[in-house]
């Protein structure tokens, strides 16, 4: 009797194992027949059984089912999983780890080859949607698959994916991860102009000015007419206070794009920093000849003149002791302030949401309000406007 019970128990266990493995086989057949909903239900149930947890085929079939879900043109099937490729890839890797005899290596070649294409497609989709975290993971998966043992005989150097992995990491601020990838892309002669720009910026972001500077100059040597590289060099020298070199590259940029107001603005900023205020104003006026309502040029032009007047005002307050001379000089200064009004009012009109010209106008009218009722009214107007804008 005990022997019979033992046999029955063993038969029950075997039936249970066969039942679970039967689900795996059925899931495989259903997936190939196109019934992905039922295939997913069976593989999810069958693979969780303790007798299937260490069975390579279960993970192979799971990978196939979930990869088919991603590749399906049926919208309902695509909704069966939010991360079908990631699940498929994890399942394939598990199968490889368990498959000590290499029985599935040959079978998996086609699926791996398609999987890298699927991940590349998904990565581009997430990248275009601004979902950079998921795009980066997708691109990294492509690179991993390209270097896997499964594709060892037909390994490729996927330069575009290496580039987009670098670019995505760069956009996420993961500069240390982006740098070696960009350097690899440079060696592969792909999108070099962009690589030089981003490599330089990445090194500067992590505090390595020497390498940042190196890649900027290498880029300019190879692409002397590239305005983006010129722009980066301009910023590098301008904010590094090497004004002579900054002017050199600004002039080169203007030669390449004589109607680009950005470079005239940059030259205006350069001259302002050098104390060449009249030349700075001329550069902003040159920009305004091209775009008359450019807010930045309007405001900066007015600000250079305003700073010059306030400097004159401080000089009188500090140095002129004679009352008669002081009164006479102050009248001149007030006249200079008055002459600034059109510049800042035009800047205000060019961008009604920007508070900077409102602040300056309020300061100017504060100094002029005792002259007449018109200036007093203007002072009250800009004072109220400044408060309203600050409260928003």
Rosetta blueprint (number, residue, H / E / L):
1 X L
2 X H
3 X H
4 X H
5 X H
6 X H
7 X H
8 X H
9 X H
10 X H
11 X H
12 X H
13 X H
14 X H
15 X H
16 X H
17 X H
18 X H
19 X H
20 X H
21 X H
22 X H
23 X H
24 X H
25 X H
26 X H
27 X H
28 X H
29 X H
30 X H
31 X H
32 X H
33 X H
34 X L
35 X L
36 X H
37 X H
38 X H
39 X H
40 X H
41 X H
42 X H
43 X H
44 X H
45 X H
46 X H
47 X L
48 X L
49 X L
50 X L
51 X L
52 X L
53 X L
54 X L
55 X L
56 X H
57 X H
58 X H
59 X H
60 X H
61 X H
62 X H
63 X H
64 X H
65 X H
66 X H
67 X H
68 X H
69 X H
70 X H
71 X H
72 X L
73 X L
74 X L
75 X H
76 X H
77 X H
78 X H
79 X L
80 X L
81 X L
82 X L
83 X L
84 X H
85 X H
86 X H
87 X H
88 X H
89 X H
90 X H
91 X H
92 X H
93 X H
94 X H
95 X H
96 X H
97 X H
98 X H
99 X L
100 X L
101 X L
102 X L
103 X L
104 X L
105 X H
106 X H
107 X H
108 X H
109 X H
110 X H
111 X H
112 X H
113 X H
114 X H
115 X H
116 X H
117 X H
118 X H
119 X H
120 X H
121 X H
122 X H
123 X H
124 X H
125 X H
126 X H
127 X H
128 X H
129 X L
130 X L
131 X L
132 X H
133 X H
134 X H
135 X H
136 X H
137 X H
138 X H
139 X H
140 X H
141 X H
142 X H
143 X H
144 X H
145 X H
146 X H
147 X L
148 X L
149 X L
150 X L
151 X L
152 X H
153 X H
154 X H
155 X L
156 X L
157 X L
158 X L
159 X H
160 X H
161 X H
162 X H
163 X H
164 X H
165 X H
166 X H
167 X H
168 X H
169 X H
170 X H
171 X H
172 X L
173 X L
174 X L
175 X H
176 X H
177 X H
178 X H
179 X H
180 X H
181 X H
182 X H
183 X H
184 X H
185 X H
186 X H
187 X H
188 X L
189 X L
190 X L
191 X L
192 X H
193 X H
194 X H
195 X H
196 X H
197 X H
198 X H
199 X H
200 X H
201 X H
202 X H
203 X H
204 X H
205 X H
206 X L
207 X L
208 X L
209 X H
210 X H
211 X H
212 X H
213 X H
214 X H
215 X H
216 X H
217 X H
218 X H
219 X H
220 X H
221 X H
222 X H
223 X L
224 X L
225 X L
226 X L
227 X H
228 X H
229 X H
230 X H
231 X H
232 X H
233 X H
234 X H
235 X H
236 X H
237 X H
238 X H
239 X H
240 X L
241 X L
242 X L
243 X H
244 X H
245 X H
246 X H
247 X H
248 X H
249 X H
250 X H
251 X H
252 X H
253 X H
254 X H
255 X H
256 X H
257 X L
258 X L
259 X L
260 X L
261 X H
262 X H
263 X H
264 X H
265 X H
266 X H
267 X H
268 X H
269 X H
270 X H
271 X H
272 X H
273 X H
274 X L
275 X L
276 X L
277 X H
278 X H
279 X H
280 X H
281 X H
282 X H
283 X H
284 X H
285 X H
286 X H
287 X H
288 X H
289 X H
290 X H
291 X L
292 X L
293 X L
294 X L
295 X H
296 X H
297 X H
298 X H
299 X H
300 X H
301 X H
302 X H
303 X H
304 X H
305 X H
306 X H
307 X H
308 X H
309 X H
310 X H
311 X H
312 X H
313 X H
314 X H
315 X H
316 X H
317 X H
318 X H
319 X H
320 X L
321 X L
322 X L
323 X H
324 X H
325 X H
326 X H
327 X H
328 X H
329 X H
330 X H
331 X H
332 X H
333 X H
334 X H
335 X H
336 X H
337 X H
338 X H
339 X H
340 X H
341 X H
342 X H
343 X H
344 X H
345 X H
346 X H
347 X H
348 X H
349 X H
350 X H
351 X L
352 X L
353 X L
354 X L
355 X L
356 X H
357 X H
358 X H
359 X H
360 X H
361 X H
362 X H
363 X H
364 X H
365 X H
366 X H
367 X H
368 X H
369 X L
370 X L
371 X L
372 X L
373 X H
374 X H
375 X H
376 X H
377 X H
378 X H
379 X H
380 X H
381 X H
382 X H
383 X H
384 X H
385 X H
386 X H
387 X H
388 X H
389 X H
390 X H
391 X H
392 X L
